[in-house]
Amino acid sequence: MTIIPNLAIEAIELDDVDLLIVTGGPVWKTDKAPAIEALVRAAHARNIVVAGICDGTRVLAQAGVLDHLRHTSNSAENLKQVHYRGADYYQDVPYAVADQGVVTAPGSAPVSFMAQILSTLGLNDKKLDAYLAMHAAEHIHG
């Protein structure tokens, strides 16, 4: 998959945003990662849904967004590496966690991540429930 950005980070207008997702990937453990902590903090302060999956949760931790709400990641140790203050709220679970407009998930949980985002945005319905049931049924017979 090729992803071509069409907007610089500096050009993001939060007035036009309902959801800010920080995707995962190895870049977040390097010095090449973009500095978006201020953007994440500003979005959260404006009650914009903020979501992070896999190593994208490290950015939410660095921004201080996870300091006082339930959250998850690939592991507790993954977040401790960024010296955040939310360890008491860490949930060691294999699915997405939503709390106070923030959605987090380990990299292994893209379906529950998507479902929690939609639910947090108020977009859950019977179609989403049916999709989640179908997905769960697929994993029962493993």
C-alpha positions as CSV (number, residue, x, y, z in Angstrom):
1,M,0.0,0.0,0.0
2,T,1.3,3.4,-0.9
3,I,0.2,6.4,1.2
4,I,0.7,9.9,-0.2
5,P,0.1,12.7,2.3
6,N,-1.9,15.6,0.9
7,L,-1.6,17.9,3.8
8,A,1.3,19.0,6.0
9,I,0.9,18.4,9.7
10,E,1.3,22.1,10.2
11,A,-1.7,22.8,7.9
12,I,-4.2,20.7,9.9
13,E,-7.1,22.8,11.1
14,L,-8.7,21.3,14.1
15,D,-11.9,23.1,13.4
16,D,-12.3,20.7,10.5
17,V,-11.5,17.6,12.4
18,D,-13.8,15.1,14.3
19,L,-11.2,12.4,14.7
20,L,-7.4,12.3,15.0
21,I,-5.8,8.9,14.5
22,V,-2.2,8.2,15.2
23,T,-1.4,5.0,13.3
24,G,1.3,2.5,14.4
25,G,4.6,1.8,12.9
26,P,8.3,1.6,13.7
27,V,8.9,5.3,13.0
28,W,7.5,6.2,16.5
29,K,10.5,4.6,18.1
30,T,13.0,6.7,16.1
31,D,14.2,10.3,15.9
32,K,12.5,10.5,12.5
33,A,9.0,10.6,14.0
34,P,7.2,13.8,13.5
35,A,6.6,15.9,16.6
36,I,2.8,15.9,16.8
37,E,2.4,15.8,20.6
38,A,1.1,19.4,20.7
39,L,-1.4,18.6,18.0
40,V,-2.6,15.6,19.9
41,R,-2.9,17.6,23.1
42,A,-4.8,20.4,21.3
43,A,-7.2,17.9,19.7
44,H,-7.9,16.3,23.0
45,A,-8.4,19.6,24.8
46,R,-11.1,20.5,22.1
47,N,-12.9,17.2,22.7
48,I,-11.9,15.8,19.3
49,V,-11.8,12.0,19.4
50,V,-8.1,11.0,19.6
51,A,-7.1,7.5,18.7
52,G,-3.8,5.6,18.7
53,I,-3.0,2.0,17.7
54,C,0.2,0.0,18.1
55,D,3.2,2.3,18.5
56,G,0.9,5.3,17.8
57,T,-0.1,5.0,21.4
58,R,3.4,6.1,22.3
59,V,2.6,9.6,20.9
60,L,-0.6,9.8,23.0
61,A,1.5,8.9,26.0
62,Q,4.2,11.4,25.2
63,A,1.5,14.1,24.8
64,G,0.2,13.4,28.3
65,V,-3.2,12.3,27.0
66,L,-3.0,8.9,28.7
67,D,-2.0,10.2,32.1
68,H,-5.5,10.0,33.7
69,L,-7.6,7.7,31.6
70,R,-7.9,4.0,30.9
71,H,-5.8,2.9,27.9
72,T,-3.8,0.1,26.3
73,S,-1.0,-0.4,23.9
74,N,1.3,-3.2,22.6
75,S,2.5,-3.6,26.2
76,A,2.9,-1.6,29.4
77,E,6.7,-1.6,28.8
78,N,6.2,0.0,25.4
79,L,4.7,3.1,27.0
80,K,7.1,3.1,30.0
81,Q,9.9,3.7,27.5
82,V,8.4,7.2,26.8
83,H,8.3,8.1,30.5
84,Y,4.6,8.8,30.7
85,R,2.6,9.1,34.0
86,G,-0.4,6.9,33.2
87,A,0.8,3.5,34.2
88,D,-1.9,3.2,36.9
89,Y,-4.5,3.4,34.1
90,Y,-2.9,0.9,31.8
91,Q,-5.2,-2.0,30.8
92,D,-3.4,-5.2,29.8
93,V,-6.0,-6.4,27.3
94,P,-5.9,-7.7,23.7
95,Y,-8.6,-5.3,22.4
96,A,-9.2,-1.5,22.1
97,V,-10.0,0.6,25.1
98,A,-12.0,3.8,25.0
99,D,-12.1,6.4,27.8
100,Q,-13.0,10.1,27.7
101,G,-12.9,10.4,24.0
102,V,-9.5,8.6,23.6
103,V,-9.3,5.2,21.9
104,T,-6.2,3.0,22.2
105,A,-5.4,-0.5,21.0
106,P,-2.5,-2.9,20.6
107,G,-1.4,-3.4,17.0
108,S,-3.1,-6.8,17.0
109,A,-6.6,-5.3,17.5
110,P,-7.5,-3.3,14.4
111,V,-11.2,-4.5,14.4
112,S,-12.0,-3.6,17.9
113,F,-10.0,-0.3,17.4
114,M,-12.3,0.6,14.4
115,A,-15.4,-0.4,16.4
116,Q,-14.4,1.6,19.4
117,I,-13.7,4.7,17.2
118,L,-17.1,4.4,15.5
119,S,-18.8,3.9,18.8
120,T,-17.0,6.9,20.4
121,L,-18.1,9.0,17.4
122,G,-21.7,7.8,18.0
123,L,-21.7,5.8,14.7
124,N,-22.5,2.4,16.1
125,D,-25.5,0.6,14.8
126,K,-26.9,-2.9,14.0
127,K,-24.6,-3.1,10.9
128,L,-21.6,-2.6,13.0
129,D,-22.9,-5.1,15.6
130,A,-23.4,-7.6,12.8
131,Y,-19.9,-7.1,11.4
132,L,-18.4,-7.5,14.8
133,A,-20.4,-10.7,15.4
134,M,-19.3,-12.1,12.0
135,H,-15.6,-11.2,12.7
136,A,-15.8,-12.9,16.2
137,A,-17.4,-16.0,14.7
138,E,-14.5,-16.3,12.3
139,H,-12.1,-16.6,15.2
140,I,-14.1,-19.0,17.3
141,H,-13.0,-22.0,15.1
142,G,-9.3,-21.6,15.1
